[in-house]
């Protein structure tokens, strides 16, 4: 994956060349309503039962083409046409399979990110899984579209990450639900193993999905991410963006009105988070002004996550805004395999053995 400042940076040139966008699409559910009865059915009382009910509520869009191995370039979601790469294990219709979503950083693309994280779906005998690697909104593999921008509709940074509340029209949630709705027609999805992985802006998408679907997306890997349902994090980013907005106004660019807001964690939910953060240089700027400091964001997030029932595998490094060399594809798959959703009341995160000397567990 690209490891330059393009991971979060939106240059003034990109900002000034922003193109318009459209809105539309139906609302997507998130965790709202999970566990509610339908047609008089018994409300599931287990965590796995709640996850199954939520998954079963996701619909395959009526106009969606049949899913194919490799790139899927015309998938309708949230009123947009989206693309993603799909890898499936062999004989996916004959056994339960997990699903791993993998979100690239801002300025990157699917092909490049898959060089970092493009695991073999059949690489673990006891953990077959599909891998969905989405393409950002309006992006192509060969073009240089920035995707969503702070002044677009909806506002975003490549991904739709600023706002997320169950029942809204978040574009990444719509893609997540639609892809899973189509996948469950083709395979039996193992609800214990629905995961998300991402870097930078893509890590924030993964965090958003866990916050929105905590009863389904139990384990996430955030490689320099942030949680916009944590007040300390959003206060710091809002302060940074206010300075950037003041500077951008001098170029006739309106960056005002950006408000970061996600839903709070649903009560009695839990999860496992593998988090990397790269020290003092793990930060990015907008128009030459600091937008987010990922090292500080993790400092805010760790007590917030632990205080909200999340178990954190904390992997610090000093390489800046890049995944550390010791967290490779193997370690990520190890973490996901070893941290499924279960019916247990508590579930401390399991740290892959190869990370024992590098990462702590909280």
NORCORKA-V858530 format. One record per backbone hydrogen bond with DSSP energy under -0.5 kcal/mol. NH is the residue of the N-H (numbers start at 1). CO is the residue of the C=O. Records with the same first field share a line. If there is no record, write none. Layout:
# NORCORKA-V858530
NH: CO, CO
This chain:
# NORCORKA-V858530
7: 4
8: 5
9: 5
10: 285
11: 9
15: 11
16: 12
17: 13
18: 15
28: 168
31: 212
32: 29
34: 31
36: 33
41: 38
50: 46
51: 47
52: 48
53: 49
54: 50
55: 51
56: 52
57: 53, 54
58: 55
60: 181
61: 59
64: 61
70: 86
72: 84
73: 71
75: 82
76: 74
77: 80
80: 77
82: 75, 80
84: 72
85: 133
86: 70
87: 131
92: 89
94: 91
95: 92
97: 188
98: 128
99: 193
100: 130
101: 195
102: 132
103: 197
106: 7
108: 105
113: 109
114: 110
115: 111, 112
116: 112, 113
117: 113
121: 119
123: 120
127: 124
129: 121
130: 98
131: 87
132: 100
133: 85, 131
134: 132
135: 83
137: 158
139: 136
148: 158
152: 149
156: 149
157: 159
158: 148
159: 157
161: 159
162: 155
164: 261
167: 28
168: 165
174: 170
175: 171
176: 172
177: 173
178: 174
179: 175
180: 176
181: 177
182: 178
183: 179
184: 180
185: 182
186: 182, 183
187: 183
188: 92, 95
189: 187
190: 97
191: 189
193: 190
194: 191, 216
195: 99, 193
196: 219
197: 101
198: 221
199: 103
200: 223
201: 7
202: 199
204: 200
205: 201
206: 202
207: 203
208: 204
209: 205
210: 206
211: 207
212: 208
213: 209
216: 213
217: 213
218: 194, 216
220: 272
221: 196
222: 220, 274
223: 198, 221
224: 222, 276
228: 226
230: 227
231: 229
234: 230
235: 231
236: 232
237: 233
238: 234
239: 235
240: 236
241: 237
242: 238
243: 239
244: 240
245: 241
246: 242
247: 243
248: 244
249: 245
250: 246, 247
251: 248
252: 249
253: 248
254: 252
255: 253
258: 255
259: 257
261: 162
262: 228
263: 164
269: 266
271: 309
272: 218
273: 311
274: 220
275: 273, 313
276: 222
277: 315
281: 278
282: 279
283: 281
284: 292
286: 289
287: 10
289: 286
291: 284
292: 284
294: 282, 292
295: 282
297: 293
298: 294
299: 295
300: 296
301: 297
302: 298
303: 299
304: 300
305: 301
306: 302
307: 303
308: 304, 305
309: 306
310: 305
311: 271
313: 273
314: 312, 360
315: 275, 313
316: 314
317: 277
320: 278
321: 281
322: 320
327: 324
328: 326
332: 328
333: 329
334: 330
335: 331
336: 332
337: 333
338: 334
339: 335, 336
341: 192
351: 349
355: 352
356: 353
358: 355
359: 355
360: 314
362: 312
